């Protein structure tokens, strides 16, 4: 593609808008070289996430990498061999590759007019969130979840995620799937490239429902052979130019042309940003689902007579004019050649219906999110509401095929970096125009999360030291050597030698997956270690024991430190300042107390049925609410779940008559005390045997402004017909 202006309708669209500075695009990729000429004057910043290790890169190595990649006389395998010989350190080599990738795709979106690379939406704001790790392994899904949550907290309207993890099943890590869905539910557009695996295969997150998937077509209009197709892609994917795309590269202002679905994806991201800017011009709020539906519904299908394999076209090629008409109600013409865009549209097209290809029903209204930079409504203490669009995620850049799959990483060595855990209004909006209606949410390092307590040794030496110090145990009358991996033995040993608790790496797990390393700090560290030991010992008890703990909760602050486990997995460190907020759920005792409360009101209550239903409810709360506990809404949900356990005696009224949990809804509370951050969590119950019966709703109002959330008022309940 010699020039993006050759895309039908592109020049006309840019004559109406080059992007609105009230919109924020988050680019989840490597680390962008912000010193390039095309970014001078751009409203583009970068943060340094806690999962990123700072890595010094010699500028000469960047030059070597660039020179080898520009050797046209060699194939990809030869280039790879030369790169490995010239840059033997895998970590450095892959970090450089990721930075080249991020710089190229970001210039396609944000490149300033008159610069070596002119971008599609240079007027929009951007935030680069480095997500890559070093080596050939793909990014840890948990790190990608952190990045999505970070983008959501920063107030992104569009998330461009440059990770592309090949999958044959189309099933993503549960936490990643929830992170993408949460972005979509908060009116954030998610755009992702479909991958360059040359066949009917898919990538995560591009294959997840509701993501705007992007394939590539060549300069001659034919679908690129390397562009993936099939499955979910056929329902939600479009093709965009993906060959000879001009972009910037680190260390020089000389532009370079690349190909791949990663080059096509930022084209769609930029077009989406321009269409969303038109919504603002019309006086409307950004509507991410409407943008996604307009692009997918207007795509031009391939002609089977002209295309050898039409299934490679997904839904079709991007149709800027068609999407423009669906959004504005008017035909696309260069500004000045036709009528101005109005908020009502033309007379015969004043009503536009957007048909979403996304499965399931979804409100396309604007999601309210906390704005942590103030903007409080007068008279009400809650933070201002923010209007957003659906988050988009991107994929990897490959030069000619699968050999150069992107392993996302971040370097965080720029002096202009913004620390992810110390984000303020000033450094996020530096060099930008203040937004009038859309205020990005400030980042928060507060965490309130549920899971189970675990431990790790870190090294073989530490494990062996515990094995030598722990006493032997008696099994069936025979003394056997201690097993440091046995939680019961470890709990008993720490109970007698609590000082040894500091020698372990304590973890919080979701199922069997560690997600945080726990570090008690401050004056109450000893008390916190004692609480962890007690939780560990109680988790190891038989399930019919009254003291058995099945789940725990933790309240802490996310630090920038990481810890490597014995398995090699790196975890972010969650600092615990006191036992406040650390709860262990003794489900058996809780159920017994709830049953006793019901007996006092209903003498003929079926104890077995109540026990079964209430236990099922408690399990449903945990398994349906799993998250990392970083976003405000997640902290509210998690605390409401804890409170649901505490208020089980109240909920047991619904359970006693056979009702079960139907859904859990979270929304910003319309009323709150001054300088607080309040959320309403609603638990809806239904009768599975009688669909005509009214549903019962229990509402918790949670204030998450502090380290430990708190319930406001009493649990309220009422009945609704649906």
Secondary structure, DSSP 8 states (H G I E B T S, - for coil): ---GGGSTTHHHHHHH-S--TT-EEEEEES---TTSGGGTT--EEEEE-TT-------HHHHHHHHHHHT-TTS-HHHHHHHHHHH---HHHHHHHHHHHHHHHHHHHHH--TTSSS--S-TTSEEEEEE---SSSS---HHHHHHHHHHHHHHT-SEEEE---EEESS----HHHHHHHHHHHHTT-EEEEE---SSSS-EEETTTSTT-EEEEEE-TTSSB-TTS--STTHHHHEEEEE-SSEEEEETTEEEEEEE-SHHHHHHHHHHHHHHHHHHHHHTT----HHHHHHHHHHT-B---TTT-TTGGGGTT-B--HHHHHHHHHSS----BTTB----SS--GGGS-------SSS----S---EE-TT----TT--B--EE------------SSSGGG----------TT-EETTS--HHHHSTTS---SS--------EEEEEEEEEEE-SSHHHHHHHHHHS--EEETTEEE---TT-HHHHHHHHHH-GGGGGGSEEEEEETTEEEEEEEE-STTHHHHHHHHHHHHHHHTS-TTSTT---EEEEEEEEEEEEEE-TTS-EEEEEEE-SSTT-EEE-HHHHHHHHHHHHHHH-TT--HHHHHHHHHHHHHHHHHHS---S-SHHHHHHHHHHHHHHHTHHHHHHHHHTTEEEEEEEEEE-S---TTB-EEEEEEEEEETT-TTS-EEEEEEEEE-SSSS-EEEEEEEEEEE--
